[in-house]
């Protein structure tokens, strides 16, 4: 079987999909990844074959431009984000459709915002499966709203290729979230255990040594730091100020671009650049971050309590679910002062912290979920029984 994974906009969107792509490859299927040029190196680093689609695009720069140029009231109603993802889909569609027509995939797996995958699927008659990043946005009102309006705007693009727009982008999804964090989205869903993949890297020797103080990981994601022109969204300096008076070992995981935002020297802080956080988290007593799904699930996979300070909608959603599960606490932008951050981390690293027990419970839920190979088997069975029959 030929399986075409399709990802849009940002490298971390693909990283969530890489383990399932490898599971299909390990099961003997042909796998290709269609990605915008900005994501090509990330795919190659994962060891899979990539097909560049669309022009090169710096999604963070596009996002910043629309945030700056769009009336704030319109952006708050999400009109700008619809426009952004519609534009990305139109950029990807010509190359993606051309490759699908040439290669004829039996299945297309898309990330939640790779809407052009639906156009290619309609053209070649291939079923499309959505790969949720984490808690499935399609089960929320804003997520349904986004999908509805992007689908509506893509009508002329479907027509350009002589096909009708479907009633929905897809009716089948794979969901890597544990039960305590899951949102029921429309359509059929296959659960599978989350496997952390944060890119390749060299594991330093200090990671393997037990820390003599509680180790606290700080990460701010690869998108949040550059998503807007608002410097207050980059809270890492404030977090480091808060941890300076605690008896902890701060480990700051950054990219080169984020490192440039730090300013002066930070004594006592271990700064690691481009080190996959799944190599560090098992030795940590807590993690402080922006609420992105990758970090939420990676920390949950290793039973690490979490402090989140979300800004974007999906980050707030993830943080709300994590807090409801008892495995983390969150601070809003108005609450995230140095004293509040320090107090929250001090509470999380206590051995008897309730968040520690809840985090271990989340880890057990993830470990009890069906493995990736089981998800591949379920999808294969679904296709054998006829993709149109979702009850098969």
C-alpha positions in Angstrom: 0.0 0.0 0.0 1.1 3.5 -0.8 0.7 6.0 2.1 1.2 9.7 1.6 1.6 11.7 4.8 0.9 15.4 4.3 2.0 18.2 6.6 1.7 21.9 6.4 3.3 25.0 7.7 5.6 24.1 10.5 8.2 21.3 11.3 6.6 20.4 14.7 3.4 19.5 12.8 5.3 16.7 11.0 7.2 15.5 14.1 3.9 14.4 15.6 3.3 12.2 12.5 6.8 10.7 12.2 6.2 7.7 14.5 3.1 6.6 12.7 4.8 7.1 9.3 7.6 4.8 10.5 5.0 2.3 11.7 3.5 2.1 8.2 7.0 1.8 6.8 7.9 -1.0 9.3 4.7 -2.8 8.3 6.0 -3.0 4.7 4.1 -0.1 3.1 5.5 2.5 0.8 5.6 5.9 2.6 6.2 9.3 1.3 5.8 12.7 3.1 4.5 15.7 1.2 5.8 18.9 2.9 6.4 22.5 2.2 10.1 23.4 1.6 10.4 24.8 5.1 9.8 21.4 6.5 11.8 19.3 4.1 15.0 19.1 6.2 12.9 18.0 9.2 11.5 15.1 7.2 14.8 14.1 5.9 16.3 14.1 9.4 13.6 11.5 10.4 14.9 9.1 7.7 11.8 9.2 5.4 11.3 10.2 1.8 10.0 13.7 1.2 8.2 15.4 -1.7 8.4 19.2 -1.6 5.0 20.8 -2.4 4.3 24.5 -2.8 6.6 27.5 -2.6 8.9 28.0 0.3 7.0 29.6 3.2 8.0 31.0 6.6 4.8 30.3 8.4 5.7 32.3 11.5 6.5 35.3 9.3 3.1 34.9 7.5 1.4 34.7 10.9 3.2 37.8 12.2 2.2 39.7 9.1 -1.5 38.8 9.4 -1.5 39.6 13.1 0.1 43.0 12.4 -2.0 43.8 9.4 -5.4 42.5 10.5 -7.7 44.5 12.7 -7.5 43.0 16.2 -11.2 42.5 16.4 -11.2 40.4 13.2 -8.2 38.4 14.4 -10.0 37.7 17.7 -12.9 36.3 15.7 -10.3 34.1 14.0 -10.9 35.5 10.5 -7.2 36.0 10.0 -6.3 32.4 10.9 -8.9 31.1 8.4 -7.2 33.3 5.7 -3.8 32.0 6.6 -4.7 28.3 6.4 -6.7 28.8 3.3 -3.7 30.5 1.7 -1.4 27.7 2.8 -3.8 25.1 1.3 -3.9 26.9 -2.0 -0.1 27.2 -2.1 0.2 23.4 -1.6 -2.6 22.1 -3.8 -1.0 22.3 -7.3 2.1 20.3 -6.4 0.3 18.0 -4.0 -2.4 17.1 -6.6 0.2 16.6 -9.3 2.2 14.2 -7.1 -0.9 12.3 -6.0 -2.0 11.9 -9.6 1.4 10.5 -10.5 2.0 8.3 -7.5 -1.6 7.2 -6.8 -1.5 6.8 -3.0 -4.0 4.3 -1.5 -4.2 6.4 1.7 -3.5 10.0 2.7 -2.7 10.9 6.3 -2.8 14.7 7.0 -2.0 16.9 9.9 -5.0 18.8 11.2 -4.2 22.0 9.2 -3.0 20.3 6.0 -6.3 21.0 4.3 -4.9 20.6 0.8 -4.7 16.9 1.5 -8.5 16.7 1.1 -8.2 18.2 -2.4 -5.7 15.6 -3.5 -7.7 12.9 -1.9 -10.8 13.9 -3.8 -8.9 14.1 -7.1 -7.4 10.6 -6.9 -10.1 8.9 -4.8 -7.9 8.2 -1.8 -9.4 8.2 1.7 -8.0 10.8 4.0 -7.1 10.2 7.7 -6.6 13.1 10.1 -3.6 12.7 12.5 -4.6 14.7 15.7 -1.6 16.5 17.3 -3.0 16.0 20.7 -6.5 16.8 22.1 -8.5 16.9 18.8 -9.4 20.4 18.0 -12.2 19.1 15.7 -14.1 18.3 18.8 -14.2 22.0 19.9 -16.4 24.8 18.6 -13.4 26.8 17.3 -12.0 23.8 15.6 -15.2 23.0 13.8 -15.6 26.7 12.9 -12.1 26.8 11.4 -12.7 23.6 9.3 -16.1 24.7 8.1 -14.9 28.1 6.8 -11.6 26.8 5.3 -13.6 24.1 3.5 -16.1 26.8 2.3 -13.3 28.9 0.9 -11.6 26.0 -0.8 -14.7 25.3 -3.0 -13.2 27.0 -6.1 -10.0 24.9 -5.6 -11.9 21.6 -5.7 -13.8 22.9 -8.7 -10.5 23.8 -10.5 -9.6 20.1 -10.5 -13.1 19.0 -11.5 -14.2 17.5 -8.2 -16.8 18.4 -5.7 -16.0 19.6 -2.2 -16.7 16.9 0.3 -19.1 17.5 3.3 -16.1 17.3 5.6 -12.3 17.1 5.3 -12.2 13.6 6.7 -14.3 11.1 8.6 -11.5 9.1 10.2 -8.8 10.1 12.7 -5.9 8.7 14.7 -5.8 10.1 18.2 -2.6 9.8 20.4 -4.1 11.4 23.5 -4.7 9.4 26.7 -8.4 9.1 27.9 -8.0 11.9 30.6 -7.0 14.4 27.9 -9.2 13.2 25.0 -11.8 15.2 23.2 -14.5 13.4 21.2 -14.4 14.8 17.6 -16.8 14.0 14.8 -16.1 10.8 12.9 -14.5 7.6 13.7 -11.3 7.7 15.8 -8.6 5.1 16.4 -6.6 5.6 19.7 -2.9 4.9 19.8 -0.2 5.4 22.3 1.8 8.6 22.0 5.4 8.1 21.0 7.6 11.2 21.6 9.6 12.3 18.6 11.2 15.7 18.9 13.8 15.2 16.2 17.2 13.6 16.2 20.0 14.6 18.6 23.0 13.5 20.6 22.3 12.5 24.1 24.7 14.2 26.5 26.3 12.2 29.3 24.8 14.4 32.1 21.3 13.3 31.1 22.1 9.8 32.2 23.4 10.9 35.7 20.8 11.4 38.5 20.6 15.1 39.3 21.6 16.2 42.8 18.8 18.8 42.8 15.3 18.7 41.2 15.8 19.2 37.4 13.3 21.5 35.8 13.0 21.6 32.0 12.0 24.9 30.3 10.9 25.0 26.7 8.9 27.5 24.8 8.2 25.6 21.5 9.5 26.5 18.1 6.5 28.5 17.0 5.3 30.5 20.0 8.6 32.4 20.3 8.2 33.8 16.8 4.4 33.7 16.2 3.9 37.4 16.8 5.8 40.7 17.2 4.8 40.8 20.8 7.9 40.3 23.0 5.8 39.5 26.0 4.9 36.2 24.5 8.5 35.0 25.1 8.4 34.4 28.8 11.6 32.4 29.2 13.7 35.2 30.8 10.9 35.7 33.4 10.8 32.0 34.0 14.6 31.8 34.6 14.3 34.8 37.0 11.7 32.9 38.9 13.8 29.7 39.2 17.0 31.5 40.2 15.9 31.6 43.8 14.9 27.9 43.9 17.2 25.1 44.7 16.7 23.5 41.3 18.7 22.7 38.1 17.1 24.6 35.3 17.6 23.0 31.8 16.6 25.3 29.0 15.9 23.6 25.7 16.1 26.2 22.9 16.6 26.7 19.2 19.3 29.0 17.9 16.6 31.7 17.3 15.3 31.5 20.8 18.8 31.6 22.3 19.3 35.0 20.7 16.3 36.2 22.6 17.7 35.4 26.0 19.9 38.4 26.4 22.7 38.2 28.9 24.4 35.2 30.5 22.4 33.0 32.9 24.6 31.5 35.6 23.5 28.2 36.9 21.2 27.5 33.9 22.1 24.5 31.6 21.2 25.7 28.1 20.9 23.0 25.5 20.3 23.9 21.8 18.4 21.6 19.5 18.4 18.8 22.0 15.2 16.7 21.7 13.3 17.2 24.9 12.3 13.5 25.1 15.9 12.8 26.0 15.8 15.2 29.0 12.3 14.8 30.4 12.8 11.4 32.1 15.2 13.0 34.5 13.1 16.0 35.3 10.9 16.8 38.3 8.8 19.4 36.4 8.6 21.1 33.0 7.6 24.7 32.4 6.3 25.5 28.9 3.8 27.2 26.6 1.1 24.5 26.5 1.9 23.1 23.1 0.6 19.6 22.5 4.0 18.1 21.8 5.4 19.2 25.2 2.2 18.3 27.0 2.1 14.7 25.7 5.9 14.2 25.9 5.9 15.2 29.5 2.8 13.1 30.2 4.6 10.1 28.6 7.3 10.3 31.2 5.0 11.3 34.1 6.4 14.8 34.6 4.2 17.5 36.3 3.7 20.6 34.2 3.4 24.3 34.5 1.9 26.0 31.4 1.5 29.6 30.4 -0.6 29.5 27.3 -1.2 32.2 24.8 -2.8 30.6 21.7 -6.2 28.9 21.6 -4.9 25.3 21.3 -2.4 26.0 24.1 -5.2 27.1 26.4 -7.2 24.1 25.5 -4.3 21.7 26.3 -3.6 23.5 29.5 -7.3 23.3 30.6 -7.4 19.6 30.0 -4.1 19.0 31.7 -5.2 21.0 34.7 -8.6 19.2 34.8 -6.7 15.8 34.8 -4.7 17.1 37.9 -1.3 16.7 36.1 -0.5 20.4 35.8 -1.2 24.0 36.7 -1.5 27.0 34.4 -0.9 30.7 34.8 -2.6 33.2 32.5 -0.7 36.0 30.9 -1.9 38.3 33.7 -0.9 35.9 36.4 2.5 34.9 35.1 4.7 37.1 37.3 8.0 36.0 38.7 6.6 35.3 42.2 3.7 33.2 40.9 5.9 31.2 38.6 8.4 30.5 41.5 5.6 29.4 43.8 4.0 27.1 41.2 7.3 25.4 40.4 8.0 25.0 44.1 4.7 23.3 44.6 5.1 21.0 41.5 8.5 19.6 42.6 7.4 18.5 46.0 7.5 14.7 46.2 4.0 14.7 47.6 2.5 17.1 45.1 -0.8 15.9 43.8 0.2 16.8 40.3 3.1 14.2 40.5 0.7 11.4 41.3 -1.7 12.5 38.5 1.2 12.8 36.0 2.2 9.2 36.8 -1.4 8.2 36.2 -1.3 9.9 32.8 1.9 8.0 32.0 0.2 4.7 32.8 -2.8 5.6 30.6 -0.5 6.3 27.7 1.5 3.0 28.2 -1.8 1.1 28.3 -3.0 2.5 24.9 -2.8 0.4 21.7 0.7 0.6 20.1 1.3 2.2 16.7 1.3 -1.2 15.0 -2.2 -1.8 16.2 -3.3 1.6 14.7 -1.8 0.5 11.4 -3.7 -2.8 11.6 -7.0 -1.0 12.3 -6.5 1.3 9.3 -5.5 -1.6 7.0 -8.7 -3.4 8.1 -10.8 -0.3 7.5 -9.4 0.0 4.0 -9.9 -3.7 3.2 -13.5 -3.5 4.2 -14.2 -0.4 2.1 -13.3 3.1 3.2 -16.8 4.2 2.6 -18.1 1.8 5.3 -17.0 3.5 8.5 -18.8 0.9 10.6 -16.7 -2.0 9.1 
